[in-house]
Amino acid sequence: MDPLAYIERNQARMVERLQHMVRLPTTNPPGRNYQEMVGWLSRCCTELGMKVAIHRVADSTVEAEGADPSFPRLNLLARWDVGAPRTVHFNAHYDVVPAAGNWRMGGAFEAKVSAGWLYGRGSGDMKGSIAALLAAIEALVMTRSTPAFNMECSFTADEETGGRLGAGHIVREGLVNADYAVVCEGASATKVGLGHNGVLWLEVRIRGKSAHASSPDQGVNAFEAMAGLVHYLRPLKKGLAASSRRYRDFTGQVRNPTVNIGGVFKGSGQKVNTVPGDAIFTVDRRIPPNESLAHAEAELRRAIGKAADRVPRIRYTVRPILKIDPCVMDAEHALPRALARSVRHVRRGATGFRVTAGFTDLHYFIEDGGMPGIGYGVGGQRVHGTDERVRVRELVQTARTYAHFMLRDI
């Protein structure tokens, strides 16, 4: 039987796998149920005949990254070696963002199917892609079809908090042994992902002086200083929106660098009659591929410094939380062209390339690992939101695309 036909006939098994994964709430932070998820994925890969290794990140490394070592960080690598001259590495993260709100199809982790859609946290981002990848490998195994290249898969932790303890760790430790990388997100349907924006997260801490509200002159109000600093940062947004800062991706879509202030903000004020002595806010700066991370950080720090000069008695510190370089692949490279051919065969339509405005783990493979890499996975809806969902047909088509790609040389 043809592997693509096998996937069609056995899609119920793929749906069951995805339901099982969604029902394991691998929420990050803090990193729950990682051990159960990796254990289950290890059994799946072993049953498919792959050689499996589980790597636990050292607790000291976890702690140094600001994560809780009581929640172990585990990364799984599985390999199918067919003696081919080249190896393709497929990467997918298994962690999901926390869930809240009222879900129309039960709870966020019930994984119910209705009208051809599977609902649940992680169904689109990105356990659906894991299910599709496993289905593609199973199809080749069960139909005795030999892939055109050796296959190496990683299922990694912590992408939702930057990936340094997941994909970043396996690349940094030299655990990836491949010529090319496919990160199973970043584009879907008829688009192949060639890269993503970079990101810079900063934490700005304002240090004031606590006092009783009956004698506010004896203190320094950190909340008021923070409000002043944020006010004087407003011109930064206008500057980033200038036409000279635009980036045009492969689809022709135009985007500018962006900044979001105050995704997190908090302070030491606990009572109405207290002058708050400490305040914190965050800055999220998105970096298109026509900029560099170093330039964006220097510009942002200068803007914060100029704004602070206009606020009386302010004392502040700036701490980086996350730094990710933008990355982009050459559209003429053989790797994206090969996947585009498979997309065109399965989807029966014109294909294209895109650079996502978000960020994925692709940069670890391209920038740190020094290998060509692309992104492609299932296209979910309401990702990170209430009623996240993926169409069952989308799972099938993505699995068929993976299988077709695996059978043809690059």
C-alpha angles and dihedrals in degrees: 000000000000111000092232091054089047090057091052092051095044102041091121089069091053090051091050091052091051092048090053092051094047089051089059100075102213092178118178122228105068098015106243126186095004092138093052092048096048091046091053093046089049091056091048093053093044090053088054090055097253124143108244134201127178118207121198116204112233113260090233090057091047091051092046089057090055095253128128110261091202084077103062118224110225130181124190126208122190127181137196108191115193096168094258120153093239136046129208119204118212115199131191132165120225100197121101135197118257117273130230140160132053113307118209094217099050122275127350092256102042094092096210122180120220131167092346096312128110112212128204147093109293095016089117101020096071127301088087088066091050090053091049092048093050090047091053093050091046090051091055092046096047094046092044091239116157116221118235091237139025111272126222120181131190127192106194143187136238104017088140089063097041104289098248091129092043124034090002091056097050092048093045092050093050094245094133113088106178144110098222137022133215114191106200097229139044097083138026145176108024097348127089116207117237099177147312146244120275123237138210121194118191131183114212116199121195115204116205133154125266120231141155113278090234087066104032093158088069091063140051112236107226092189092057090047090051091050090051093048092050090047092056091047092066095093088063090071092053092051093052090052093060117123090238089065096056125125122200116204130203093278091055091251113147122216137171131210111270139202128202118193124201105017082147123022130164142147147193095257107119101159137043091237096054130096102224112238099190136039134173134193134170133227123209113198118185116207122205118211092260089068133061126232091233092053092047093051094047091049093048094048091050090051091051090048093050091048091049091053088065095053115082119235094358122158118183145162130206122213126184113231101177135007122185125170120226113245137192134180129218108261090215094059116116093240100063090038090055094051091045089058090054092047090051092049094051101033095041094218144092113293131214144174132248143183110219120229090220125062133251136179091271094103091065090062097039102036102028101025095042095222133123110262141179138182129234134148146125119320109232130181131233091014112190088008139092114292095020106185146167130207113243089224089057090055090052095048093047092050090049090050091052092048093049090049092049092056097055128068121242 
